[in-house]
Amino acid sequence: MTRLGEERLDRFQRQIIVPEIGGAGQVALAEAQVTLVGLGGIGSPVLQYLAGAGVGRLTLIDDGDVELSNLQRQTIYTQRDVGHAKAVAARRWLANFDSAIEVEVRDDRISRANAPTLLEGSQLVLDGTDNFATRLAVSDACVALGIPLLSAAVGRFQGQVAAFAGHLADQPCYRCFVGDAFDNNDCDTCADDGMLGAMAGWAGSFAAMQAVRVPLEGKAALGNPRWGTVHMLDGLKPEMRCFRVVKDPHCKGCCTDA
C-alpha cells in the first residue's frame, strides 16, 4: 500500500479529515489510475479536480490542438497554448500543479481499432468526447477490458453524467443507454449549438466528483459509484434529476448472446 509522506499529507489534509474519505480513501486515490479521453470542456475541469483530489496516475488522450475559441470554457489552457497539442499543454499544466502525479499523454484520436490498446491498464476511463461513435467505441472497449466507464457530456444548458460497469453481469453499459443508432453519426458540437463556459465547468466538476467515488469503492464511505444512474443537469432552471438505466439483454456491447 502507498504511504503518504508529510508533504502529501499536508497537501490533502482538508480532504483526509472528511469522514467519508479519510486516510484509507486518500491512499486509494493516490494508487488510482484514471484515463481521460478528451481534454476539452469536460476534460479540463475533470483534470483539475482529479489532480486536486490526489489521483496518483493519469493518462491523457486527445489528438486536438488548442484553439482560441477553446479558452472560453477549457480552463487549463492559456493564450500561449493556442496552436499546441492539447495533450501536451495539459501535461504542462499538470506538471506545474502537482509534479508528483504520474502522467502519460497520448496525442491520438481514439477509435474502435486502437481503444483497447490505449485504455488497457486503467482503473477507470472518463469519456468527455463530443461524438457518439467515439463514445461507443470507448464503451465497448471498456466492457471488453473489464474497466468501469464514466461518461460525461454537455450541450448548451444540459449536462449528463453517468458511471457504467457493463462488464458486470448485472450492470448496463453506455450502449445499453443510447443504443446502436449512433455508431456512425456525430453529435452536434458546441461550435454548432453554443456553450456557456460555466455549464461545461459544472458538468465537468460533477463528473470529477463521481469519478472520485470509483477508486474509493470498498475503501471509504464516499465510494458508491451508483452504476447505471444517469444524472441530468439543467443549467436553466437550475436543477438535477436522476434515473436508472436497465441492462439491455440484447446489447451487442455487454451481452455475449446479443
C-alpha positions as CSV (number, residue, x, y, z in Angstrom):
1,M,0.0,0.0,0.0
2,T,1.2,3.5,-0.8
3,R,2.4,5.6,2.1
4,L,1.7,9.3,2.0
5,G,4.7,11.4,3.0
6,E,4.5,14.5,5.2
7,E,4.2,16.8,2.2
8,R,1.4,14.8,0.7
9,L,-0.4,14.7,4.0
10,D,-0.1,18.4,4.3
11,R,-1.4,19.0,0.8
12,F,-4.5,16.8,1.2
13,Q,-5.2,17.3,4.9
14,R,-8.6,19.0,4.4
15,Q,-9.7,16.1,2.3
16,I,-8.4,13.4,4.6
17,I,-10.3,14.8,7.6
18,V,-13.6,14.4,5.7
19,P,-15.0,11.2,7.3
20,E,-16.3,9.8,4.1
21,I,-12.7,9.8,2.6
22,G,-10.2,9.5,5.4
23,G,-6.7,8.3,5.2
24,A,-7.6,5.0,3.6
25,G,-9.5,6.8,0.9
26,Q,-6.7,9.2,0.2
27,V,-4.3,6.3,-0.2
28,A,-6.8,4.7,-2.6
29,L,-6.8,7.9,-4.7
30,A,-3.0,8.0,-4.7
31,E,-2.9,4.5,-6.1
32,A,-5.7,5.1,-8.7
33,Q,-5.1,5.0,-12.5
34,V,-7.6,7.1,-14.4
35,T,-7.6,7.7,-18.1
36,L,-9.2,10.9,-19.5
37,V,-10.4,10.6,-23.1
38,G,-10.9,14.2,-24.4
39,L,-9.4,17.3,-22.8
40,G,-11.9,19.9,-23.8
41,G,-14.8,21.5,-21.9
42,I,-15.4,18.4,-19.8
43,G,-11.9,17.1,-19.6
44,S,-10.4,20.4,-18.4
45,P,-12.3,20.7,-15.1
46,V,-12.1,16.9,-14.6
47,L,-8.3,17.0,-14.9
48,Q,-8.1,19.9,-12.4
49,Y,-10.3,18.3,-9.8
50,L,-8.9,14.8,-10.1
51,A,-5.4,16.2,-9.8
52,G,-6.6,18.3,-6.9
53,A,-8.1,15.2,-5.2
54,G,-4.7,13.4,-5.4
55,V,-5.4,10.8,-8.1
56,G,-1.9,9.4,-8.5
57,R,-1.7,8.3,-12.1
58,L,-3.4,9.9,-15.1
59,T,-3.4,9.1,-18.8
60,L,-4.5,11.9,-21.1
61,I,-5.8,11.2,-24.6
62,D,-6.6,13.9,-27.1
63,D,-5.4,14.5,-30.7
64,G,-6.6,18.1,-30.9
65,D,-4.8,21.4,-30.8
66,V,-5.7,24.3,-28.6
67,E,-7.8,26.9,-30.4
68,L,-8.5,30.5,-29.2
69,S,-12.2,29.6,-29.1
70,N,-11.5,26.9,-26.5
71,L,-10.3,29.3,-23.9
72,Q,-13.9,30.4,-23.0
73,R,-14.5,27.0,-21.3
74,Q,-11.4,24.9,-21.4
75,T,-9.7,26.5,-18.4
76,I,-6.4,24.6,-18.2
77,Y,-5.2,26.4,-21.3
78,T,-3.9,29.9,-21.9
79,Q,-3.2,32.1,-24.9
80,R,0.3,30.7,-25.0
81,D,-1.1,27.2,-25.7
82,V,-3.0,28.1,-28.8
83,G,-1.8,26.0,-31.7
84,H,-0.1,23.4,-29.5
85,A,-1.4,19.9,-28.8
86,K,-4.0,19.7,-26.0
87,A,-2.4,16.6,-24.5
88,V,1.0,18.3,-24.3
89,A,-0.4,21.5,-22.9
90,A,-2.5,19.5,-20.3
91,R,0.6,17.7,-19.2
92,R,2.4,21.0,-18.8
93,W,-0.5,22.3,-16.6
94,L,-0.4,19.1,-14.5
95,A,3.4,19.4,-14.0
96,N,3.0,22.9,-12.7
97,F,0.1,22.0,-10.5
98,D,1.5,18.7,-8.9
99,S,4.7,17.2,-10.2
100,A,4.2,14.1,-8.1
101,I,1.3,12.8,-10.2
102,E,2.4,10.2,-12.8
103,V,1.1,11.2,-16.2
104,E,1.2,9.6,-19.7
105,V,0.0,11.6,-22.7
106,R,-1.3,10.2,-26.0
107,D,-1.8,12.6,-28.8
108,D,-4.0,10.1,-30.6
109,R,-7.6,10.0,-32.0
110,I,-9.2,7.2,-30.2
111,S,-11.1,4.7,-32.4
112,R,-12.6,1.2,-32.3
113,A,-9.3,-0.1,-33.6
114,N,-6.9,1.4,-31.0
115,A,-9.2,1.9,-28.0
116,P,-8.3,-1.5,-26.4
117,T,-4.6,-0.6,-26.5
118,L,-5.0,2.9,-25.3
119,L,-7.3,2.1,-22.4
120,E,-5.7,-1.1,-21.2
121,G,-4.5,-1.0,-17.6
122,S,-6.9,1.8,-16.5
123,Q,-8.8,1.5,-13.2
124,L,-11.4,4.0,-14.6
125,V,-11.9,5.6,-18.0
126,L,-13.6,9.0,-18.1
127,D,-15.0,9.9,-21.5
128,G,-15.6,13.6,-22.3
129,T,-15.5,13.3,-26.1
130,D,-18.1,15.0,-28.3
131,N,-19.4,12.3,-30.6
132,F,-21.4,9.1,-30.2
133,A,-19.2,7.0,-32.5
134,T,-16.1,7.6,-30.3
135,R,-18.2,7.2,-27.1
136,L,-19.5,3.8,-28.2
137,A,-16.0,2.6,-29.2
138,V,-14.7,3.6,-25.8
139,S,-17.6,1.9,-24.1
140,D,-17.2,-1.3,-26.0
141,A,-13.5,-1.4,-25.2
142,C,-14.1,-0.8,-21.5
143,V,-16.6,-3.7,-21.4
144,A,-14.1,-6.0,-23.1
145,L,-11.3,-4.9,-20.8
146,G,-13.4,-5.0,-17.6
147,I,-12.9,-1.3,-16.9
148,P,-15.6,1.0,-15.4
149,L,-16.6,3.9,-17.6
150,L,-17.7,7.4,-16.5
151,S,-19.4,9.2,-19.3
152,A,-19.9,13.0,-19.3
153,A,-21.4,15.3,-21.9
154,V,-22.7,18.9,-22.1
155,G,-24.6,20.9,-24.6
156,R,-25.9,24.5,-24.1
157,F,-27.5,24.3,-20.7
158,Q,-27.8,20.5,-20.4
159,G,-25.3,18.2,-18.8
160,Q,-25.2,14.4,-18.5
161,V,-23.0,12.3,-16.2
162,A,-23.2,8.6,-15.5
163,A,-21.0,5.7,-14.4
164,F,-21.3,2.4,-16.2
165,A,-19.9,-1.1,-15.3
166,G,-21.2,-3.1,-18.3
167,H,-18.5,-5.8,-17.8
168,L,-20.5,-6.9,-14.7
169,A,-23.3,-9.3,-15.3
170,D,-26.0,-7.2,-13.6
171,Q,-24.9,-3.7,-14.8
172,P,-25.7,-1.8,-18.0
173,C,-23.1,-0.3,-20.3
174,Y,-23.2,3.0,-22.2
175,R,-24.5,1.3,-25.2
176,C,-27.5,0.0,-23.2
177,F,-28.3,3.6,-22.6
178,V,-28.0,5.1,-26.1
179,G,-28.4,2.0,-28.3
180,D,-26.8,1.3,-31.7
181,A,-28.1,4.1,-33.8
182,F,-25.2,6.5,-33.2
183,D,-22.3,4.3,-34.2
184,N,-21.6,6.3,-37.3
185,N,-23.2,9.6,-36.5
186,D,-21.5,12.5,-34.7
187,C,-23.3,14.7,-32.2
188,D,-23.9,18.4,-32.7
189,T,-20.8,20.3,-31.4
190,C,-20.6,23.4,-29.2
191,A,-19.5,25.2,-32.4
192,D,-23.0,24.4,-33.8
193,D,-25.0,24.9,-30.6
194,G,-23.0,27.4,-28.5
195,M,-21.8,26.8,-24.9
196,L,-21.7,28.7,-21.7
197,G,-18.3,28.0,-20.1
198,A,-19.7,27.7,-16.6
199,M,-22.1,25.0,-17.7
200,A,-19.2,22.9,-19.0
201,G,-17.5,23.6,-15.7
202,W,-20.5,22.3,-13.7
203,A,-20.7,19.1,-15.8
204,G,-17.0,18.5,-15.6
205,S,-16.7,19.2,-11.9
206,F,-19.7,16.9,-11.2
207,A,-18.1,14.2,-13.4
208,A,-14.9,14.5,-11.3
209,M,-17.0,14.2,-8.1
210,Q,-18.5,11.0,-9.4
211,A,-15.1,9.7,-10.7
212,V,-13.6,10.0,-7.3
213,R,-16.2,7.5,-6.0
214,V,-14.9,4.7,-8.1
215,P,-11.4,4.1,-6.6
216,L,-13.0,4.7,-3.2
217,E,-15.4,1.8,-3.6
218,G,-14.8,-0.6,-0.7
219,K,-12.2,1.8,0.8
220,A,-14.2,4.8,2.0
221,A,-17.9,5.7,2.6
222,L,-17.9,8.0,-0.4
223,G,-17.2,5.0,-2.7
224,N,-20.6,4.4,-4.2
225,P,-20.4,4.9,-8.0
226,R,-24.1,4.4,-8.4
227,W,-23.6,2.3,-11.5
228,G,-26.1,2.9,-14.3
229,T,-27.6,6.0,-12.8
230,V,-27.7,9.0,-15.2
231,H,-27.6,12.4,-13.7
232,M,-29.2,15.1,-15.9
233,L,-28.0,18.7,-15.2
234,D,-30.3,21.5,-16.2
235,G,-28.5,24.9,-16.1
236,L,-31.5,27.0,-17.0
237,K,-33.8,26.1,-14.1
238,P,-31.3,25.1,-12.5
239,E,-31.9,21.5,-11.2
240,M,-30.7,18.0,-11.4
241,R,-32.7,14.8,-12.0
242,C,-31.6,11.2,-12.0
243,F,-32.8,7.9,-13.5
244,R,-31.6,4.3,-13.8
245,V,-30.6,2.5,-17.0
246,V,-31.5,-1.1,-17.2
247,K,-29.2,-3.7,-18.8
248,D,-30.3,-4.5,-22.3
249,P,-30.3,-8.3,-22.7
250,H,-29.8,-7.8,-26.4
251,C,-27.0,-5.2,-26.1
252,K,-24.1,-6.0,-28.5
253,G,-21.7,-4.2,-26.3
254,C,-22.1,-6.1,-23.0
255,C,-24.2,-9.2,-23.6
256,T,-22.4,-12.1,-25.2
257,D,-25.6,-13.6,-26.6
258,A,-26.6,-10.4,-28.4
